[in-house]
Amino acid sequence: MKNSYRIGCVGLLCDLPLYVAQARSYFADEGLAVELVTELGWSSIEAKLASGALQAANVPSLFPLAARLGLGRKPLPLIAPLVTSANGYGLYLSDKAALQIDEGSVTELRLGVESPFTLAPLFTRLWARQQPAEKIGKLSLLPLAVSQMRELLAEGFIHGFAASEPVPFLASLSVPGKLVARGAGILGPAPHSVLTCPESLVSERPDFVAGLRRALERASQYCAKSEHHGELAHLFLEQKSSAMSTLGSTLVGGLPPRLLAEAMQYNVSGHLNWNPLVAACQLLPNCPAVPVISRTLPSVFPESQCPRAA
């Protein structure tokens, strides 16, 4: 009888490789019985990885590094054997906020970010540095659940937000505004999401970790091909009973296949910029010195994807 493994996600476009691996039986080809579990947020995933309720999860790239360093939380020895996507962030501003910025009438620009333990705060700060200081005034970043962002934007509590797709796209369906930046234009080819699991799992169940990586590598290669994007948009919609409820919205008109090409890069191993992870760590409380972060990177990410710092 096969062991059953539970893998967590929150239902974003970066989770498509998991959906593909399940739908196309890539997990089964590796002899793995996998249950995909949609959680409400990263804190829930972290708690269940620590307790063993989840064996692995697809998480923001900064997540396992911050957990290993114990930044803002109890240290949790995680590894990330595979990058599942890159460049998935979008910065969305309401039309009213964009007009106020153009007029220079904003004294405090309030932007939501999906979590301090993602690259979203760094992405947002780097975008703000590119704007004339007199246009945006004071920058305030507010950590918010992705399910809250659209409503808070519509109410005017925030001027905009930085989050993983399809959250900005969903906002565009109901709140007039515009996407002013994407991750690739600000961060370069930085890792967006990674497969993570407890380090102990590598020694306890090496066949599971290796099989999981192979299945998701195949799925990432499938996601990277533009001819599959229409099918993948439909596959994502099939998950909306869980994923869309987590995001607090529905996709009545469907998900445009072009969004996958514009917002996300899959099959990215070996072509990544890891510097944003170091910079993002420095924004967190009690961050260690840069050399410590650099020495920790190879213990979290395989050397084939993250060269060891000198």
Sequence and secondary structure as in RCSB ss.txt:
>XXXX:A:sequence
MKNSYRIGCVGLLCDLPLYVAQARSYFADEGLAVELVTELGWSSIEAKLASGALQAANVPSLFPLAARLGLGRKP
LPLIAPLVTSANGYGLYLSDKAALQIDEGSVTELRLGVESPFTLAPLFTRLWARQQPAEKIGKLSLLPLAVSQMR
ELLAEGFIHGFAASEPVPFLASLSVPGKLVARGAGILGPAPHSVLTCPESLVSERPDFVAGLRRALERASQYCAK
SEHHGELAHLFLEQKSSAMSTLGSTLVGGLPPRLLAEAMQYNVSGHLNWNPLVAACQLLPNCPAVPVISRTLPSV
FPESQCPRAA
>XXXX:A:secstr
   EEEEEE S GGGHHHHHHHHTTHHHHTT EEEEEE SSHHHHHHHHHHTS SEEEEETHHHHHHHHTTTS  
  EEEEEEEEE  EEEEEEHHHHHHHHHT  SEEEEEES TTSSHHHHHHHHHHTS HHHHBEEEEEE  HHHHH
HHHHHTS SEEEEETTHHHHHHTTS EEEEEEHHHHH S EEEEEEEEHHHHHH HHHHHHHHHHHHHHHHHHT 
GGGHHHHHHHHHHTTTTHHHHHT   TT   THHHHHH B S TT    HHHHHHHTTSTT   HHHHHHHHHHH
S TTTS    
